[in-house]
Amino acid sequence: MLDKEQESTRISRRKLLSSIGKIGAVGVAMTMGGNAIYSSTPGIVSASVTKSVYGGGKDSDPGTGHYYDVTHYGAAGDGVQDDTKAFETVLQEIKVNGFGTCYIPAGSYIITRPLQLYKNTTILMDDHAILKKMGIPNSNLKLFVNGQLGNANYASGYGGEGNITVIGGTIDLCADVNLPSDPSRGFMAFAIGHADGIHIERVRFVNGHNGHIIEFNSSKNVTLLHCRFENQIITTSGMFEMVQIDFASKESFPSFGAYDDTPCQNVLIEGCTFANGHRGVGAHGSKYNSEGKQVFHENIRIVNNHFADLADVAIRPESFYNSVISGNTISNVGGHGIPIYSCKNTIVSNNVLRGTGFHGIVIATASDITDPPANITVSNNVITDIANTALRIIKGQDIFLADNTVFNVKREGIYSSTVTRLTAKNNILRGVSQQGNGLYSGIHLDGCSDSNLSSNIVNNGGFSSNYSYLVLIKPSSSGTVISGNFGLPGSSGSIMDDGAGTLVSANPSEQFLTGVLNVSSGTIDLNEDIRNFKSVIIATGAVSTGNLRHETARGWSTSGFRPGTDFINVATANGSLVASIVNETRLQLISTSDPVRYVIGIKG
């Protein structure tokens, strides 16, 4: 049987557990015992979950736990008293101990100075707890920092204060009642730099001012889950992502730490809402290192978030590598929906965009970078009610646009300029050129080389304005393959081709597997899996000499082509051609009496 003191303690513990939920309890346990579960350094949990969550504080036996309730250290939580000192005391005790949990019960807490976070710290807020950043608005700009402000030697690389967890509650930056007179003074809830292991979950952020609400700088193993950002007050021009991802430089992160250009790695932003602000999530800086190589943020995942009523862009990846932007919903933004600058090996898929003030999805080069974006896949997105172009690419190589649905856009469905190896296939473009009849085409290529446009559908049925051409190829483009596209002629026609070496097939069962070639040895790369075709047409020779010849080769029996086993053997004008099928997308020429000019796949 419990005595009264034990029973009282048990009730408060139950109340705590109820307030944080299962996920919160696990999150608290993550920073116990100095065990950096977000860090690359292995550790050992030194306390049970129960003891870690509930033990410690002034009402505990000394040394038995490391749980600190700020109200036991003088915090009133009444929205009137300055509670900064109580928080500073708790955070300092956690620093001295090496780890611990700062618990913030329901209430409204006034903070007038930046609070420094140390490694292995958990901030656990009751769902009805509110932290209010007050103080002098022109100088008190940040609520939490994980370093010593102004100290450029505080940390470098990823060696700063890390393994920090923040769960629950509301952070009010108070720009609605404590606005700075200087519009350049932006408010920030978290200035995070040089960290390994940051976890922020179920926090509501309100009333920011210009700047970034959260800055993740030079940090790795970062998660931001199920948070809400709203009512960011903008009083000047600038680029104010609510959540910013950036490098450690004097320009981007002057708060503390070495200016060593450390990028961010392994960042997950999921299940968050960004509403009524300037920008949602992203970056706006690119750079080269001392060896002349572009520096990238790597393994960035921005997934399953909602963006609404933003003055500018929703998601702005810049210098991202091996990254994913997927499952997001975007509505009513004043700028582009998702502009992608100087990224490589990045996927943008399964997003829904509705209502943008400029373009839908953009691929372009950042102003500080000369290398083109490369290996970008944009697929299975739904893009509607766009003020300009749905899919716009300005410089790039190996860009893949597939299975996107576009509806009601003012200008082109797809516009591509200065791109090498663009593939656009299976896209549905309906209601393009709604700015005016015949002003824009469904697909427009300008200065592109070796592009493949196949199996796209362009249709303006039911719309008042028609497109000019289904496909428009400008003279500066070359080596374009157009096959199997469907659509009624536009006001000026179906295909306007002023490019060099364009191949056009109107038969939907035929698809060019290469551009125009002139090869007699080596390998031939195909733009699609040869196993998807019943037979192929091999074109050899030349029109100018009168010996251009098309011969058909079938796969084995009814099973089709077998890479690694089958050969292609066809007649040419002056003899024969023999090639092995090396793999699904490559042929190896063994011998040929005439040069190969192109390869066509036949599905029927």
Order of alpha helices (4+ residues) and beta strands (2+ residues): alpha-alpha-beta-beta-alpha-beta-beta-beta-beta-beta-beta-beta-beta-beta-beta-beta-beta-beta-beta-beta-beta-beta-beta-beta-beta-beta-beta-beta-beta-beta-beta-beta-beta-beta-beta-beta-beta-beta-beta-beta-beta-beta-beta-beta-beta-beta-beta-beta-beta-beta-beta-beta-beta-beta
